[in-house]
Amino acid sequence: MGKALIIGAGGVASVVVHKCCQNSDVFEEICIASRTKSKCDAIKEAVDGGKTNIVTAELDADDAQQVINLIHTFQPDIVINVALPYQDLTIMDACLATGVHYLDTANYEPPDVPKFEYKWQWAYQERFQEAGLTAILGCGFDPGVTGVFSAYAAKHYFDEIHTIDIVDANAGDHGYPFATNFNPEINIREITAKGRYYENGQWIETEPLEIKRVYDLPQIGPKDTYLLYHEELESLAKHIPGVRRIRFFMTFSQQYIEHLMVLQNVGMTSIEPIFYEGIEIQPLQFLKAVLPDPASLGPRTKGKTNIGCIFQGMKDGQEKTYYVYNISDHQECYREVGSQAISYTTGVPAMIGAKLLLQGKWKKPGVFNVEEFDPDPFMEELMRQGLPWHEDFSPVLID
Ligand SMILES: NC(=O)c1ccc[n+]([C@@H]2O[C@H](COP(=O)([O-])OP(=O)(O)OC[C@H]3O[C@@H](n4cnc5c(N)ncnc54)[C@H](OP(=O)(O)O)[C@@H]3O)[C@@H](O)[C@H]2O)c1
């Protein structure tokens, strides 16, 4: 049915490739393109492509012209961008120049300012609309499935949603004193930033990791969760009508927080360049180079993740609560696709979004966040593609 150009060759890209190959009726041909071609070749080697034909290419996606040239050569129907957020705009430009649909899992962030927001990508709305092309933004798990869960709750269970609490728990243990489960630079920039949540039309800012709650998660147990700003808060505040409060909580162990604090206190998480023996380096990028590669954590990580959304609101004049969540097991993900659950829970939704677009079920001209599409076909695919979800109609609420 279609051809996909997958940009990036990290942990998430590897899962996207495996999953596209499991859906070879839709993904007949894929091209894996990234900065380091040997990593693309290694993914191709590791996957049983089945009926999907796989090619690889070297690509610097910071250069829109290189992306345009590769699109002209490979002629994809969609570009799945699972490189880094810094490449979002050049890849969107290339899609517009060549008439190809676009999907990503993380919103644009300028490399020199640790501030992610949708304004840069939402600014492409008219151009995608006029070109008759679809851009699907933030189609991983969070953002991604959390937006689909919100659209599903709004469609099936609520007349009005008043509050949404997103809870992202990772109870996986990789045996290292400190490592991040996805790109360390992106991960640490996110966690060391100020917290922020939406309430009654306002954004309320907190100090980094200032708000902590203990939440007892199904199959994981009680965990320390910290309020963070996360990109889907911005789009859900815009797209879920009448919502009064949206917060995002992520679990971290005491050990993780202690290491992060030390690294931050000594300046290792800074993105301000410094000179070291005459060479300009960015401390956070140097830290990334010495930390374990997230792609290498797969075989070592044991335990489960639980990511979901807790809703409060009204249905038929009655107060109602609803919790929908997925539990993934790191070792099971590794056995299936050779990656731990963080990459798995991001890569599977990216493939599903691309599949629905190619099937015409999630296809409309313009730039959209996932909650702007019909959630039902996506929820069905989650069940089939390895991310089953569970429902609880009387969850404990977070105060
Ligand atoms: N929505 C979600 O739930 C969610 C969750 C986790 C991650 N994510 C997002 O998923 C994306 C991938 O994460 P990951 O863990 O797979 O990261 P990763 O392991 O660091 O992989 C990133 C890949 O992008 C490549 N790349 C970087 N700059 C490039 C450029 N200029 N041109 C071409 N390729 C380039 C890298 O190449 P090299 O190998 O040469 O460095 C690497 O292969 C990130 O944007 C992350 O924010 C989303």
The ligand as an ORCA input file, in Angstrom:
! r2SCAN-3c Opt
* xyz 0 1
  N       6.332     10.994     22.453
  C       6.981     10.120     23.189
  O       6.372      9.354     23.928
  C       8.478     10.023     23.120
  C       9.157      9.226     24.050
  C      10.528      9.042     23.911
  C      11.207      9.685     22.877
  N      10.521     10.497     22.004
  C      11.222     11.169     20.896
  O      11.642     10.192     19.964
  C      12.761     10.692     19.238
  C      13.830      9.617     19.143
  O      14.229      9.214     20.429
  P      15.380      8.099     20.627
  O      15.349      7.686     22.050
  O      15.260      7.086     19.549
  O      16.675      8.994     20.400
  P      18.144      8.506     19.945
  O      18.340      7.076     20.356
  O      19.085      9.545     20.416
  O      18.041      8.534     18.345
  C      17.980      9.710     17.613
  C      18.444      9.389     16.206
  O      18.337     10.568     15.411
  C      19.531     10.712     14.674
  N      19.811     12.099     14.348
  C      20.139     13.103     15.198
  N      20.372     14.224     14.518
  C      20.185     13.919     13.199
  C      20.265     14.663     12.017
  N      20.613     15.947     12.007
  N      19.995     14.037     10.852
  C      19.655     12.721     10.819
  N      19.552     11.982     11.927
  C      19.809     12.569     13.109
  C      20.617     10.162     15.570
  O      21.754      9.890     14.792
  P      23.147      9.449     15.466
  O      22.919      8.014     15.767
  O      24.161      9.669     14.418
  O      23.328     10.282     16.684
  C      19.904      8.932     16.138
  O      19.993      7.836     15.282
  C      13.220     11.964     19.991
  O      12.745     13.083     19.284
  C      12.508     11.859     21.315
  O      12.252     13.136     21.873
  C       9.185     10.662     22.099
*
